[in-house]
Amino acid sequence: MTAAFGAAIGVVTTGAFAAVTSTGATNDTAAAAEGTGTTAALAANATVLEPSAAPDGIGDVAATGGHISPVAYTASFGDPSAADAQIASLDKAGKIADQIAAQHAEEARKQAEADKLAALMSQGGVDGWIAQALAICDLPQDLAPAVKKVIMSESGGNPRAINNWDSNARRGTPSQGLMQVIPSTFRAYVHPSLAGKSINDPVANITAGVRYMVATYGLDTLEAGGRTNSSGNYVGY
C-alpha cells in the first residue's frame, strides 16, 4: 500500500471490527498527500493520528505503514470440582425444601382432620359420639360407618335403650345403651378413662361395645359392622 493510499483513507472502529472508509480525497489530493506526508484521520471522531517515527529513518513514507495489533482474550472456567460441589449443594438445598414442604402439607392435613373431628364431636348425636369414642380408643375414624351400623341395629341410636325380653333380661342383666351391653361387659370393657361413667353414657357405652367386639370377634367383625347370617341379615356381634 502506498503512502498516498494510506493518507487518503480513514479507519473506523465499530465494536468488534474495523471498517475502512474513504475520506473523499481526490486523486490530486492523494498525490499531494504522497508528497507531503499528510496524517490519517479516524472517521469515528475525526481525531488526527500522528504517524510514529520511522524506525529505519527513511521518512514519512515508512511512518504511514503502521498496523493495529489484535487483542487476545482468554477465559477461565475454574476448577470443575468446585462447579460439581456447587451443583450438589443446590440439589441438596432443593431436597431439603421439598421435605419441608411435604412436612408442612402433612401438618396441614392432620390439622384439618383434627378440626373436622372437633366439629363433629361438638355437634353431638350418634356421629359425634362415635367420633369421640373412636378417638378415645385410638381407632381410625374410617370405622365410624361400621360402628354406626351396629348402633342403629342394636338400639336405633337411643342411648337409653334397654332390652327387656332376651335371655340376658331374664337373668336380670338386660342389655343397655347404644351398643346394648350388659353391666358386667360394660365394666370390663369400657375405656379406663371413662370407667366412672354410667352405662347409658353414649361415648362410654360405645367404647365398651367396640372394645368387646374387637376382643371377642376380632377387628374384622367390627369393620363388617357386626355379624350377619347366610342371608346377609344382621345377627349382632
C-alpha positions, 0 to 999 in steps of 0.5 A, a space after each residue: 500500500 502506498 503512502 498516498 493510499 494510506 493518507 487518503 483513507 480513514 479507519 473506523 472502529 465499530 465494536 468488534 471490527 474495523 471498517 475502512 472508509 474513504 475520506 473523499 480525497 481526490 486523486 490530486 489530493 492523494 498525490 499531494 498527500 504522497 508528497 507531503 506526508 499528510 496524517 490519517 484521520 479516524 472517521 469515528 471522531 475525526 481525531 488526527 493520528 500522528 504517524 510514529 517515527 520511522 524506525 529505519 529513518 527513511 521518512 514519512 513514507 515508512 511512518 504511514 505503514 503502521 498496523 493495529 495489533 489484535 487483542 487476545 482474550 482468554 477465559 477461565 472456567 475454574 476448577 470443575 470440582 468446585 462447579 460439581 460441589 456447587 451443583 450438589 449443594 443446590 440439589 441438596 438445598 432443593 431436597 431439603 425444601 421439598 421435605 419441608 414442604 411435604 412436612 408442612 402439607 402433612 401438618 396441614 392435613 392432620 390439622 384439618 382432620 383434627 378440626 373436622 373431628 372437633 366439629 363433629 364431636 361438638 355437634 353431638 348425636 350418634 356421629 359425634 359420639 362415635 367420633 369421640 369414642 373412636 378417638 378415645 380408643 385410638 381407632 381410625 375414624 374410617 370405622 365410624 360407618 361400621 360402628 354406626 351400623 351396629 348402633 342403629 341395629 342394636 338400639 336405633 341410636 337411643 342411648 337409653 335403650 334397654 332390652 327387656 325380653 332376651 335371655 340376658 333380661 331374664 337373668 336380670 342383666 338386660 342389655 343397655 345403651 347404644 351398643 346394648 351391653 350388659 353391666 358386667 361387659 360394660 365394666 370390663 370393657 369400657 375405656 379406663 378413662 371413662 370407667 366412672 361413667 354410667 352405662 347409658 353414657 353414649 361415648 362410654 357405652 360405645 367404647 365398651 361395645 367396640 372394645 368387646 367386639 374387637 376382643 371377642 370377634 376380632 377387628 374384622 367383625 367390627 369393620 363388617 359392622 357386626 355379624 350377619 347370617 347366610 342371608 346377609 341379615 344382621 345377627 349382632 356381634 
